[in-house]
């Protein structure tokens, strides 16, 4: 008698749901995409943050040295694995100059273009740099109401390298478009006032950047680049700022999927503050964003979260824990865990990673990398 191979949905009828979850948590992430259509229950499971966090191959930080890229898992213990940025035609040894964590994908600046990458799924797509662009630096991605992804970057003007342009790549046309970086709400150029030590944050399809006014006391706020209209407007004030650009830690992140979080550490006192927006961000709120202090850790023995090369820490907040990755004064990467207003643990990353790695936070997801949607010319009928 021939024994037919059982399909996934047939297994789901005969096994306890808890066992199915355990089995799926061991399946390579790129294979999970094929199972999303098995049932509504399976599809809902793959969107569940708890399932993603408990998956055996989940990681939360990306580290890059001059020659290699690594993933760093946190729970239940710290595990470092080497990653490959597999792009056809790309030199195997080429490492991104910069990465931006945005909307569950990574945006990687390369020598002659950018790569949109989901390292958890091992999916990526290459986008050529515009022919008129020099010294291009990516700040984030967004998507418009038609589902088209857009990459936002700044570059030097070809005719005048002292001036910067906002350039936007639209996946629908697979083309770059330049525009003046004008704050539409105030009629001012904003590019020179962007706090360049931190990247943008993608939320609700739009990109948010930290900017400041150069007055007697620096005033910090967020600007919004709307992905549908491509307008640039002031969105809200930040609850605090920094006067020590080089040494203070000052990092904006997305919190709980729909809110902002802001980490600040004063270099002089070592005090760490975490601020979060009280409510989910609604694109129409404008100036009504209310900030509350989520955590404060104050002790003279706290680590300095800004390293010797003045790079900002990477962090995420989960289950009332603050988890931070940064390098110490010798260049070794460390993972710090804070909770209940104190330092809970600190762990040095395995010495397999070279000194002074760059590091980024990553949110694992089954979000596929968008491809260019440019229409192909119709065939000539003869």
N, C-alpha and C positions, 0 to 999 in steps of 0.2 A: 504494500500500500504506500502510495506517495504521500509524503508529509509536506504540505505547503508551508512556506515561511509566513509566520504571523506578522500582520501589519501592526504599527504602533497603536492604533485605536483598539485592536483586538487585545493587546496586552492591557490597555487601560480598563477593559471590562473585567479582567480576571485578577488584577492586583490591587491591594490597598493603596489609596491615594498617597499616604505618607511614603510608601515604598517607591511609588512612581516619582515623587519629588526627589527622593534620595538618588535614584538612578539618573534622572535628568540633570542633577547637580554635578554629575561626573562626565556628562557628555560634552565634548569640545564645543565652545560657543558657536563656531561657524556652522556646526551641524544642527544646532537648535533651530536655526532659521527655517529649515525644511520641515520642522514639526509644528510650526505655528498654526497650520491649517488642519491639524488633527482634530481639534475640538475647541469650542469656546473656552473651556476650562484650561486647556493647555496654553492657549493664546493669552489668557488672563494671567496665568502663572509666569509667563515670560516677561510680562510687564510689571510684575511685582518686585519692588525694590528689595524686599527681604530675600526672595529667591536669588536675585542677582548677587546680593552681598554674600550669601551663603554658598554660592557656587564655588567648587573646588579650585577653579582657575581664575577667580576674581583677583584683581590687583587695583591699587588705589594711587600709586605714584609711578611716574616715568622718570628715569634717570638717563642722562646722556653724557658720555665722555667724548674725547676727541675721536674715538674709533668705534665705540659700541653704544647700544641702547639697551636699557634694562627695564623690566617691570618689577615693582615691589609690592608684594602682598603683605597685609597687616595681621589679619586674624586667621587662625588662632595664634600664629607666630609669624615672624617676619621671614619671607622667602624672596630671594632675588633670582630672577630668570632673565636670560638674554633674549632680546627681541630682534626681529629682522624687518626692516622697512623694505618690503619687496616690491619695487617699482620697475617694470620692464624698461630697459635702456638706461636706468640710473646706475651710476657707479656704486658697486657694493659697499665701498668704504665711505661714501658720502653721508655725513651726519647733518641733520638739520641745524641751521644757525640759530633758530628760535622755534619754539612751539607755543601754541596758544590753545588752551583747553576751552572749548566752547560748544555748548549744546550737545554734549556726549560724544563729540568728535574732537580730534586734534588737528590743528592747522599748522603745518610745518613749512617754515621758510627755508628754501634751498638756494643754491647758487644761481640758478636760471629760471626759477619758478617756485610754485608752492605745491604741497601735497596735502590733500584732505584724507585723513587716516582714522580708521577705527582699529586700534591695535588688538582689541579683544576679539574682533571677528577676523582680523588679518585682511581687512579690506582697505583699499586705498585707490586714489585717482590722482593723476598728475595734471597740473594746470600750468601752461607756459606763462612766463612773465611777459607783460606787454612790451612791444618793441621800443616804445618811447619812455620806458621806465628805467630809472637808475636808483640804486640804493633803496629798493622797495622793502617795506617792513609791514607785515600783517598785524592786524589788531583784533580780528574776530570775524565771525560769520553770523548771518541772520537768514531769515526766509520770509518771503512775502506771502500775501493772502492767496496766491496761486500755487504755493508750495515750492517755488523756485528758490534755490539757495543762492546767497550772495556772500562774497568775500570782500571785506573792507580792509584796505591797506593805505599807507601813506608812502609817497615816493618823492624824490627830488624832481624838480622841473628840469627837463633836458637842457633848456636854454639858460637856466639860472639855478645852480645847485643850492643856493642859499634859501630858496623858496620851496615849499612843500605842497603837494597836491593830494587830495583824497581820490583814490582810484578804487573802482568797484567792479568785481567780476560777477556776472550773472550766469548761472548754470543754464538758463533757458536759451541764451544766445551764444554761450561759450566765448564771451568777449569781455574785454576790459573797457571801462568808461571812466574818464576823468571828470572831476568837478571841483570847483573851489570849495574849500572847507569853511563855509560861512555858517555861523550860528543864525538860523532863520528868525529866531525870536529876538535877536539883538543886533543883527547886521554886522557882526564882528567876525574876523577870522579867528578860529579856535585852535588851529594846529599847533601854534607855538606855545600854547598854554596847557597842552595835554601832559599829564603826569606820566612820562614815558617809561618809568621804571616798572610799571605794571601794565598788563594787557587789558583788553576789553572784556566785558562780561556779556554773554548772549542770554537773553531772557525774553520769552514771549515772541520770539522771532526777530527782535530788535537788538542792536548793539549799544552798550552803555560804556562810556569812558570817563575816567576821573580827570577833571580839569580844575584849574585854579585861577583866581584873580590875583594879579600882582599888585597888592595894596600894602599899606603899612603892616597889617596882619593878613597873611594869606587866607583866602576864603576858598574852601573846596566845595565842589559840587559835581553832579553827574550830568553829562550831556547824553542825549539819545539820538542815535542815527536810525531813523525809521526805514525798515527794509522795503516797504511798499512804496512810500513817497520819496525815499532817500533824503528827506529833510533832516537838518541838524538843529536840535533845540536843547536848551537847558531843561533838565528833567526835575532835579531836586537838589537840595543842599545836603552835604554830608554832616554827620554829627560831630566830627572832629577833623583835624588836619595834621600836618607835620611841618615843622620849620627846619628840620635836619634831613634834607633829601637823601644824603648819602648813608646815614647810619640808622635812622628810624625804620622799623618795619611798618608797611602801610599797604595792605592788600585787600582788594575787593573780590568777593566770590558770590555764587548763587547758593542760597540756603533753603533746604527743604523743597527744592524744585520750583518755587514761585516767589521767593523773597531774596533780599540782598543780605550779605553779611560783610562786615569790615573788621579786619584785624589790624590793630596798631600796637607796636611796642616802642616805648621810649628808650632810646639808647642809653641815656644818662641814668635812669632809674631802673631799667629792665622790666618795668611794669607792663603787663599785657592786658589789653582791653579787646573784647569782642562785642561789636554792636550789630544788631539785626533789625531789619525793617519789621514793624509790628504786624503788618498785614501783607497779604499777597499783593504783588505789584500789578496794578491795573494801568495799562498804557494811557488811560485818560486821567489818572490821578494828578499828574503834573506835580505841583509843589506840595501836595498834601501827604507826602510820605513821612511817616512817624517812625523814629528810631528809638530802640530800647537797648539797654546794656544787658547782654546775654551772659557775660562772664568777665571777671577781673581777677588776675593773678598777680600778686605783688610780693616779691621776695628778692633780696639782693643777690641770691644764689641762682637766679633763673638764667638759662642760657641766652646768649645774644643771638637772635634769630636772623640777623643780617650778617653775611659772611665777609671775609676780607676783601672780596671783589665787589662788595656792595650789592649783591644779588638778593632779591626779596625771598622770603620763605614761601613754601607751598603748604596749603592746609585744607582740611575739610572738617565739618562738624557732623557728628552722628551720635545718637543716643546720649546727648548731653556731654559728649566727649569732644575735645578739640585735639586733632591729630595733626602734627606739624612735621614737615621735612625741611631741614636746612643743614648747611655745612658749618663745622666749628672752625676755630682759628687755625687748625692744621690742615683743613681741606677735606676732612672725613665727613661723609653724610651721616646724619643722625635722624632718628624718628623719636619725637617727643609726644607724649600723651598727657593731656591736662583734663582734669575733671574736678568738680566741687571746689573750684577756685584754688587748685594746687597742682603741682607737677606730680603725676602718678607714676610715670615710667619714662626712661630714656634708653634707647638701644642704638648702638653703632651699626651702620650697614656693613655687610660682609666686605672684607678687604679686596674681594675680587673686583670691586668697582674702583677705578682710578681716583686720584685726588681731584677735588674741585669739580665734581660733576654738576651739570645743570639739572634742574629738577622741576617737575610739573605735577599738579594734581590731575587725576583722570577719573571720570565717572563711567564705569562699565555699562554697556547697553547693547541691545540688539538693533540699534539704529543703523541701517545700511548706509554706506557712503553714496551720496547722490552723484549721478553721472551727468555729463553735459547732455542737454536735451535739444541741441541744435538740429533743425530739420535738414534732412539730406535732400539734394535736388532730385526732382522726379526724373525717371529715365525717359530718354527721347524715344518716342514710338515711331517706328518706320514701317 
